[in-house]
Amino acid sequence: MSDREPADDVIIDFVTGRPKPNVGAEQNRQNVERFLVETKGYAREDIDVDTPVVLEIDGQQYVSKVDLVVRVNGKRFIVIKCAPGALDSRQREIVAAARLLDEFQIPLAAASDGRDIIVWDTVSGRRIGQGTDFLPAKGIAETQFDRDALKPLSPEQRHRVQLVFRSYDSMNVNR
């Protein structure tokens, strides 16, 4: 595929350089990736694409992925869901993902339609704000990120949050 132009239904991922099917909210994700690098100052290496989420719920394995995970100082800092439609409707799913993806709750969760973004504090679940100004630039994130303040979930909380994530995530089409 390197000597040819990609097919119309394939897009070259801005961060990874790999071809991806251009379905669902893929163009939205490309817009967010470009914004993170070109406007907010993150390096491509700071951004993980299609990060796997593997959960063990009542003896059953549930496997999914999150669109983007942004790292600051080597630690996961922001989890982003790229989707069309009402961004508020993605809150429970993306906050749950940010609570589950690591041994600690990743500080920020966000949802974007490729133009607008809503950012939530993961621990409290409260909305920080709506608009691109509420997504911290890399330099600001590096100075504000307190690695010592990262909080894990208790096993009881983790089980409940897994059920929330699976419920919302299983309704997604064109993952």
TAWOMO-V161942 format. One record per residue. RES is the residue in one small letter. SS is DSSP state (~ for helix, > for strand, _ for the rest). NEAR is the number of other ideal C-beta (glycine too) atoms within 10 Angstrom. Layout:
res:RES ss:SS near:NEAR
res:RES ss:SS near:NEAR
This chain:
res:m ss:_ near:10
res:s ss:_ near:4
res:d ss:_ near:4
res:r ss:_ near:6
res:e ss:_ near:8
res:p ss:_ near:12
res:a ss:_ near:11
res:d ss:_ near:7
res:d ss:_ near:8
res:v ss:> near:15
res:i ss:> near:18
res:i ss:> near:14
res:d ss:_ near:16
res:f ss:_ near:19
res:v ss:_ near:21
res:t ss:_ near:14
res:g ss:_ near:8
res:r ss:_ near:12
res:p ss:> near:14
res:k ss:> near:16
res:p ss:> near:11
res:n ss:_ near:15
res:v ss:_ near:13
res:g ss:_ near:16
res:a ss:_ near:21
res:e ss:~ near:18
res:q ss:~ near:14
res:n ss:~ near:18
res:r ss:~ near:25
res:q ss:~ near:19
res:n ss:~ near:17
res:v ss:~ near:29
res:e ss:~ near:23
res:r ss:~ near:13
res:f ss:~ near:18
res:l ss:~ near:25
res:v ss:~ near:17
res:e ss:~ near:10
res:t ss:_ near:11
res:k ss:_ near:19
res:g ss:_ near:15
res:y ss:_ near:22
res:a ss:_ near:11
res:r ss:~ near:14
res:e ss:~ near:8
res:d ss:~ near:21
res:i ss:> near:21
res:d ss:> near:19
res:v ss:> near:18
res:d ss:> near:16
res:t ss:> near:17
res:p ss:> near:10
res:v ss:> near:18
res:v ss:> near:11
res:l ss:> near:18
res:e ss:> near:10
res:i ss:> near:12
res:d ss:_ near:8
res:g ss:_ near:5
res:q ss:> near:8
res:q ss:> near:8
res:y ss:> near:16
res:v ss:> near:8
res:s ss:> near:18
res:k ss:> near:15
res:v ss:> near:25
res:d ss:> near:26
res:l ss:> near:21
res:v ss:> near:22
res:v ss:> near:23
res:r ss:> near:19
res:v ss:> near:22
res:n ss:_ near:11
res:g ss:_ near:8
res:k ss:> near:13
res:r ss:> near:20
res:f ss:> near:24
res:i ss:> near:25
res:v ss:> near:30
res:i ss:> near:27
res:k ss:> near:28
res:c ss:> near:24
res:a ss:_ near:22
res:p ss:_ near:11
res:g ss:_ near:10
res:a ss:_ near:11
res:l ss:~ near:18
res:d ss:~ near:12
res:s ss:~ near:11
res:r ss:~ near:24
res:q ss:~ near:20
res:r ss:~ near:17
res:e ss:~ near:24
res:i ss:~ near:27
res:v ss:~ near:29
res:a ss:~ near:25
res:a ss:~ near:28
res:a ss:~ near:31
res:r ss:~ near:26
res:l ss:~ near:21
res:l ss:_ near:22
res:d ss:_ near:15
res:e ss:_ near:7
res:f ss:_ near:18
res:q ss:_ near:22
res:i ss:_ near:24
res:p ss:_ near:24
res:l ss:> near:26
res:a ss:> near:29
res:a ss:> near:26
res:a ss:> near:26
res:s ss:> near:27
res:d ss:_ near:19
res:g ss:_ near:19
res:r ss:_ near:10
res:d ss:_ near:11
res:i ss:> near:21
res:i ss:> near:23
res:v ss:> near:21
res:w ss:> near:24
res:d ss:> near:15
res:t ss:_ near:22
res:v ss:_ near:18
res:s ss:_ near:9
res:g ss:_ near:14
res:r ss:_ near:10
res:r ss:> near:13
res:i ss:> near:15
res:g ss:> near:12
res:q ss:> near:14
res:g ss:_ near:10
res:t ss:~ near:15
res:d ss:~ near:10
res:f ss:~ near:15
res:l ss:_ near:24
res:p ss:_ near:22
res:a ss:_ near:13
res:k ss:~ near:19
res:g ss:~ near:11
res:i ss:~ near:13
res:a ss:~ near:22
res:e ss:~ near:13
res:t ss:~ near:10
res:q ss:~ near:11
res:f ss:_ near:17
res:d ss:_ near:8
res:r ss:~ near:12
res:d ss:~ near:4
res:a ss:~ near:9
res:l ss:_ near:17
res:k ss:_ near:10
res:p ss:_ near:12
res:l ss:_ near:17
res:s ss:_ near:8
res:p ss:~ near:7
res:e ss:~ near:8
res:q ss:~ near:12
res:r ss:~ near:14
res:h ss:~ near:14
res:r ss:~ near:13
res:v ss:~ near:20
res:q ss:~ near:20
res:l ss:~ near:15
res:v ss:~ near:16
res:f ss:~ near:26
res:r ss:~ near:19
res:s ss:~ near:12
res:y ss:~ near:19
res:d ss:~ near:20
res:s ss:_ near:11
res:m ss:_ near:8
res:n ss:_ near:14
res:v ss:_ near:6
res:n ss:_ near:9
res:r ss:_ near:12
